[in-house]
Amino acid sequence: MSVHIKAKKGEIAKTVLQPGDPLRAKYMAENFLEDVKLVSDTRNIFYFTGTYRGKEITVGASGMGIPSIGIYSYELFTEYEVDTIIRIGTCGAYTTDLKVFDMLNVESAASESTYAKFAWGIEGEVLKHQGSAYGLINDTAKEYSLPLVSTTIHTSDIFYHKDPGIPAVATKYNCSAVEMEAFALFANAQHLGKNAAAILTVSDVIPTGDQISADEREKALKQMIQLSLETALKLP
Ligand code: HPA
């Protein structure tokens, strides 16, 4: 076990698919994996290990925000010898070029966060995806004719704020959308020499206020789950 995950060594697969929400992890495990076992429920942050078309895969939550994904991804990489983490999440679009349900493959994440600098001495406001997962996600989307936009996004520490404008770092790096985790995942993976990618579905378009409903979130999730599982089959 690690500080925040009670699975035994060997109970977590080399590839972890990581939504923010523990109940999404449960939904994925129950509907897409076989021979599923709940391997950790510490703090109700569920981790399940099972098989998809015979390959062992773990699905487990990151929680919300940089500190939370920073903790879970670090423990997975260092205590459980995980090679690849693919985040599966939602984002708000900054541009009306994107529509709700559009699916993004995060090439880079820009952030005002000091996480990468203070944790690992990594300077710079923009971090790239790490390793082969990003390219395999693009290949898999092509194979299944799933529309996917490769883009730079903004990882923010803030969900509620008084100024609805686009923050300077997002303008500087031409970020198409905002979420709250990818930058920390990429920082940990860069420091540790691991693979990390993020697939996001646009859940709201900030300039217009368009949003997907709670029911529709499940449909959006299915497309990302399928893409991430089929990609996982190609990973070592
Ligand atoms: N901000 C941050 N994260 C998000 C948003 C948002 O507007 N929408 C979905 N995830």
Residues whose N, C-alpha, C, O or C-beta is under 5 A from the ligand:
A	BS01	HPA	T90 C91 G92 I158 F159 V178 E179 M180 S203
